[in-house]
Amino acid sequence: MNIVKKYNQRAEKINSLLCVGLDPDFSKLSEKFKALEFPQFEFTKYIIDSTHEFAAAYKPNIAFYEARGDQGLKELKLTMEYLQKNFSDIFTICDAKRADIGNTNNGYIASIFDWLGFDAITLHPYFGSEALGPFLDRSDKVCIILCRSSNPGAAEVQDLKTDGRPVWQVIAEKTSKEWNKNGNCMLMVGATYPEEMKVVRSLAGDMTLLVPGIGAQGGDIKATVEAGLNSKKLGMIINSSRGIIFAENPGEEAKKLRDEINKYR
């Protein structure tokens, strides 16, 4: 099965385009979790148990685990093992923003794809196809290329013009026309830029978009969904992290966002 189909099948099965971002910032965990042997794992397990019926994908941000060294990486591994054992049909994304050259990439691939077992990884395109190649060659995994990020300062570099086109547009074109030979590419486009998302969708065809920026970052759900849906009313992985995982009732918030997204499909 093409790995992108795993996400589509899950999305269709539960009628959801929602991705829950697992960002277990240790400083924000309650004392109840901090008192446990594996606080980040127990917290993410609680979030998964509360939200899985509404989640087509989970996106752990590796930085929050790496910040705690050996202990954090162990807890990320426990989180992935829990997902693989109990919810193996849910698509998993490692938000790591990797891509380097030479053997460095082989290390990232071995750790994130093979040891941790993620279905997908976020990658920056700044080093070009040479750096992306080892990831793209893994046809059993998904490469999510950063295109138009959701942060306010994105324009500083991403709006720079080359041959009259902004950098983010060039990345969308290269990803869809040159780098997607194995059909395992996606693009990351922030919800805070729906007009740019429309352009990306026109260039990328039915390619799936990872969409951060909903919730705490202020992305508009209606504008985002209308700009980003593909011809099959799929093609989006809409992520919310803080707005769900630190809510009083994460399951209720996940359901609410899933339902609001579906209103505009």
C-alpha positions in Angstrom: 0.0 0.0 0.0 1.3 3.5 -0.9 1.9 5.1 2.5 -0.2 8.2 1.6 -3.2 5.8 1.3 -2.8 5.0 5.0 -3.7 8.6 5.9 -6.5 8.7 3.3 -8.0 5.5 4.5 -8.0 6.6 8.1 -9.5 10.0 7.2 -12.3 8.3 5.3 -12.9 5.7 7.9 -13.6 8.2 10.7 -14.6 11.2 8.5 -11.9 13.4 9.8 -9.0 15.5 8.6 -7.8 16.3 12.1 -4.2 15.9 13.3 -3.5 16.2 17.0 -0.1 17.7 17.6 1.6 16.0 20.6 3.7 18.8 22.0 4.2 17.7 25.7 6.0 20.8 26.9 7.3 19.6 30.3 6.9 23.0 31.9 3.2 22.9 31.1 2.4 19.5 32.5 0.4 19.2 35.7 2.0 18.0 38.9 -0.1 14.8 38.5 1.9 13.9 35.4 5.2 15.2 36.6 5.1 12.9 39.6 5.0 9.8 37.4 8.0 7.8 36.1 7.3 8.7 32.5 5.5 12.0 32.6 5.6 12.9 28.9 4.5 9.4 27.8 1.7 9.3 30.4 0.5 12.7 29.3 0.5 11.8 25.6 -1.1 8.5 26.3 -3.9 10.4 28.1 -4.3 12.7 25.0 -4.3 9.7 22.6 -6.9 7.9 24.7 -9.0 11.0 24.8 -8.8 12.0 21.1 -8.1 8.9 19.0 -11.7 8.5 17.7 -11.4 11.9 16.1 -7.8 11.9 15.0 -6.7 10.9 11.5 -3.1 11.6 12.4 -0.8 12.4 15.4 2.2 14.7 15.1 4.7 14.6 17.9 7.2 17.5 17.9 10.5 15.9 18.6 12.0 19.0 20.3 9.9 18.6 23.4 11.3 15.1 23.9 14.9 15.9 22.9 14.9 18.7 25.5 14.8 16.0 28.2 17.7 14.0 26.8 17.7 10.2 27.2 14.5 10.3 29.3 12.6 12.3 26.7 13.6 10.1 23.8 12.7 7.0 25.8 9.2 8.5 26.3 8.8 9.3 22.6 9.7 5.7 21.9 7.1 4.6 24.4 4.5 6.9 22.8 5.2 5.5 19.3 5.0 1.9 20.6 1.7 2.7 22.2 0.3 4.1 19.0 1.7 1.2 16.9 0.2 -1.4 19.3 -3.2 0.1 19.8 -3.9 2.5 16.9 -1.7 1.3 14.0 -4.1 2.7 11.4 -3.5 6.3 12.6 -0.9 8.2 10.5 2.1 9.4 12.5 4.3 12.4 11.6 7.6 13.3 13.2 7.8 17.1 13.3 11.6 17.3 13.2 12.3 19.6 10.2 15.3 17.6 9.1 17.4 17.3 5.9 21.2 17.5 5.8 23.8 15.9 3.5 25.7 12.7 3.4 25.6 10.2 6.2 23.8 12.6 8.5 20.6 11.9 6.6 21.1 8.1 7.1 21.2 8.7 10.8 18.0 10.7 10.7 16.4 8.0 8.6 17.5 5.2 10.8 16.3 6.9 14.0 13.0 8.4 12.9 11.8 6.0 10.3 13.3 2.7 11.5 13.8 2.9 15.2 10.9 5.2 16.2 8.7 3.9 13.3 7.1 7.2 12.1 5.1 7.1 8.8 6.3 10.7 7.9 8.8 13.4 8.7 8.8 17.1 8.1 11.8 18.2 6.0 13.2 21.6 5.0 14.2 22.0 1.3 17.0 24.5 1.7 19.8 22.0 0.8 17.9 21.0 -2.4 17.2 17.6 -3.9 20.7 16.2 -2.9 19.8 16.4 0.7 16.2 15.3 0.3 17.1 12.3 -1.9 17.7 9.7 0.8 14.3 10.5 2.4 12.5 10.6 -1.0 14.0 7.2 -1.8 12.1 5.7 1.1 9.0 5.0 -0.9 7.5 3.3 2.2 7.5 6.7 4.1 6.2 10.2 3.5 8.3 13.3 3.1 6.5 16.5 4.1 8.4 19.4 2.5 8.2 22.8 4.2 6.6 25.2 1.7 4.8 28.1 3.3 5.1 28.1 7.1 2.5 29.5 9.5 4.8 31.8 11.5 4.5 35.6 11.2 8.1 36.0 10.0 7.8 33.4 7.2 7.7 36.1 4.5 11.3 37.3 5.3 12.7 34.4 3.2 9.7 32.6 1.7 8.4 35.6 -0.1 11.7 36.4 -1.8 11.4 36.4 -5.5 13.3 34.2 -8.0 12.3 34.5 -11.7 9.4 36.5 -10.5 8.0 33.8 -8.2 8.2 33.7 -4.4 10.4 30.9 -3.0 7.4 29.1 -1.5 5.8 28.8 -5.0 9.1 27.4 -6.4 9.2 24.8 -3.6 5.6 23.8 -4.4 6.4 23.4 -8.1 9.6 21.4 -7.4 8.0 19.1 -4.9 5.0 18.3 -7.2 6.8 18.1 -10.5 10.4 16.9 -9.7 10.6 15.4 -6.2 7.5 13.3 -6.0 8.6 10.5 -8.2 7.6 7.9 -5.6 4.3 9.5 -4.8 5.4 9.9 -1.2 5.6 13.7 -0.9 3.3 16.1 0.9 3.7 19.9 1.4 3.4 21.9 4.6 1.4 25.1 4.2 0.2 27.2 7.1 -3.4 27.9 7.8 -2.5 31.6 8.3 -1.9 32.0 4.6 -5.1 30.8 2.8 -4.5 32.8 -0.4 -1.0 31.2 -0.8 -2.6 27.8 0.0 -5.0 28.3 -3.0 -2.0 28.8 -5.3 -0.2 25.7 -3.8 -3.3 23.6 -4.4 -3.5 24.7 -8.0 0.2 23.7 -8.5 0.2 20.5 -6.5 -2.9 18.8 -7.8 -4.3 16.4 -5.3 -1.2 16.2 -3.2 -1.9 16.2 0.6 -1.0 19.3 2.6 0.0 19.3 6.2 -1.7 22.4 7.7 -0.4 23.9 11.0 -1.6 27.2 12.3 -5.2 26.4 13.4 -6.1 27.3 17.0 -3.5 29.1 19.0 -1.8 30.6 15.9 -5.1 32.0 14.6 -5.8 30.3 11.3 -9.4 30.6 10.0 -10.9 27.1 9.6 -13.4 28.1 6.9 -10.9 29.9 4.7 -8.3 27.1 5.3 -10.6 24.2 4.3 -12.0 26.0 1.3 -8.5 26.9 0.0 -6.9 23.5 0.7 -9.3 20.6 -0.1 -8.4 18.5 -3.1 -10.7 17.2 -5.8 -11.6 14.2 -3.5 -12.6 16.4 -0.5 -9.4 15.1 1.2 -5.8 16.2 0.8 -5.4 18.0 4.1 -4.0 17.1 7.5 -5.2 19.9 9.7 -3.1 20.2 12.9 -4.0 21.6 16.3 -1.7 21.2 19.2 -2.0 23.5 22.2 -5.7 24.1 21.6 -6.5 20.5 22.1 -3.8 18.9 24.4 -3.9 21.6 27.1 -7.7 22.0 27.0 -9.8 21.0 30.0 -11.4 18.3 27.9 -9.1 17.3 25.0 -11.6 14.8 23.5 -14.3 17.4 23.4 -12.0 20.0 21.8 -10.9 17.4 19.2 -14.5 16.5 18.3 -15.4 20.2 18.1 -12.6 20.9 15.7 -13.2 17.8 13.6 -16.9 18.8 13.3 -16.1 22.4 12.3 -13.6 21.3 9.7 -16.3 18.9 8.2 -18.8 21.8 8.0 -16.8 23.2 5.1 -16.0 20.0 3.3 
